[in-house]
Amino acid sequence: MNTIEQFHAFAADFELCVHDDRWARLKKYFAPDATYVNLGGPDPKCHGRDAILAFFKSDVDNTDRKFDTRTLTATSDPVADGNRLFRRWRCTYTLAGAPDLVVTGESRYLFDDGLIKELEIELTGDTNQVLEQWMRDHGNKL
């Protein structure tokens, strides 16, 4: 499987985990010593596959599941350069009685021997400010 195929398989399985909460299915995609970081964002830096999967579960439980809907859309095709992959995305959250929260970002992956070794997320544009303002104005509805 090439890097783009591996990424598509991971992304599809991630979405399944959001729905059924079976995060262990993602173990096969991460190196045991993988790292996750949200550059400039509030997420903690995670070291190790198990810590990353625990964070994903916690993040989905504490954010995504509190909204009525979550729609993740790719805004660019994944671009691979050797063992690195880059993709832009938009996630729209809906909640009754509040305007949609739209979060945009970039994901960067480093693969090593077919496994994700590093995953960096970076929110783009004014997303951090939009997110903070939305939480101040509507976070009490979550």
C-alpha positions in Angstrom: 0.0 0.0 0.0 1.4 3.4 -0.9 1.3 6.4 1.4 -1.9 7.9 0.0 -3.7 4.5 0.2 -2.5 4.0 3.8 -3.8 7.5 4.6 -7.2 6.8 3.1 -7.5 3.5 5.0 -6.6 5.3 8.3 -9.0 8.2 7.6 -11.9 5.8 6.9 -11.1 3.8 10.0 -10.9 7.0 12.1 -14.4 7.9 11.0 -15.6 4.4 12.0 -14.1 5.0 15.4 -15.9 8.2 15.8 -19.2 6.3 15.3 -18.5 3.1 17.2 -15.8 4.1 19.7 -13.6 1.1 18.9 -10.3 3.1 18.8 -8.1 0.0 19.0 -8.7 -0.5 15.3 -6.3 2.4 14.7 -3.3 0.7 16.4 -2.3 -0.9 13.1 -1.6 2.6 11.6 0.7 4.0 14.2 4.3 3.3 15.1 4.6 2.3 18.8 6.6 5.5 19.4 4.5 7.8 17.3 3.9 11.5 18.3 0.9 13.7 17.9 0.9 17.5 18.2 -1.6 20.3 17.5 0.8 23.2 16.5 -0.5 26.3 18.2 -3.6 24.6 19.5 -4.9 23.5 22.9 -4.3 19.7 22.5 -1.5 18.1 24.5 1.5 16.6 22.8 1.1 12.9 22.8 3.9 10.4 22.8 3.3 6.8 21.9 0.5 5.0 20.0 -1.6 4.2 23.1 -1.4 7.8 24.3 -2.5 9.1 20.9 -5.5 6.7 20.7 -6.5 7.6 24.3 -6.4 11.3 23.3 -8.5 10.7 20.1 -11.1 9.0 22.2 -11.1 11.7 24.9 -11.1 14.5 22.3 -14.1 13.0 20.4 -16.0 12.4 23.7 -15.3 15.9 25.0 -15.8 17.8 21.8 -17.4 16.0 18.8 -20.0 14.1 20.8 -21.3 17.2 22.5 -22.5 18.6 19.2 -25.5 17.5 17.2 -23.5 16.7 14.1 -19.9 16.7 13.0 -19.0 16.8 9.3 -15.4 16.4 8.2 -14.6 17.4 4.6 -11.3 17.3 2.8 -10.6 20.7 1.2 -7.6 19.3 -0.7 -6.5 15.9 -1.9 -3.8 14.3 0.1 -0.4 15.1 -1.3 2.4 12.7 -0.7 6.1 13.5 -1.0 8.1 10.4 -0.2 7.1 9.3 3.3 5.4 12.6 4.1 1.7 13.4 3.4 -0.2 16.6 3.7 -4.0 17.3 3.6 -6.2 20.3 4.3 -9.7 19.9 5.9 -12.7 21.6 7.3 -14.8 20.3 10.2 -18.3 21.7 10.7 -20.1 21.2 14.0 -23.8 21.9 14.4 -25.6 22.5 17.7 -29.3 23.5 18.0 -29.6 27.1 19.0 -26.1 28.1 17.9 -24.5 29.0 14.7 -22.3 26.3 13.0 -18.8 26.1 14.3 -16.4 25.7 11.3 -12.8 24.6 12.1 -10.2 24.5 9.3 -6.8 23.0 9.4 -4.0 21.1 7.9 -2.7 17.6 8.8 0.8 16.5 8.2 1.9 12.9 8.5 5.3 11.3 8.5 5.2 7.6 7.7 8.0 5.2 8.6 7.9 1.7 7.3 4.2 2.1 6.4 3.2 3.4 9.9 2.4 6.9 11.1 5.4 8.1 13.0 4.4 11.7 13.4 1.0 13.5 13.1 0.9 17.3 13.2 -2.4 19.2 13.2 -2.5 22.9 12.6 -5.6 25.1 12.6 -5.5 27.5 9.7 -6.5 31.2 9.2 -8.3 32.7 12.2 -9.7 29.3 13.3 -8.3 29.6 16.8 -10.0 33.0 17.3 -13.2 31.7 15.8 -13.2 28.7 18.1 -12.5 30.8 21.2 -15.2 33.3 20.3 -17.7 30.5 19.6 -16.9 28.9 23.0 -17.4 32.2 24.8 -20.7 32.8 23.1 -22.2 29.3 22.9 -20.0 26.9 24.9 -22.6 26.9 27.7 -25.0 25.0 25.4 -22.7 22.0 25.1 
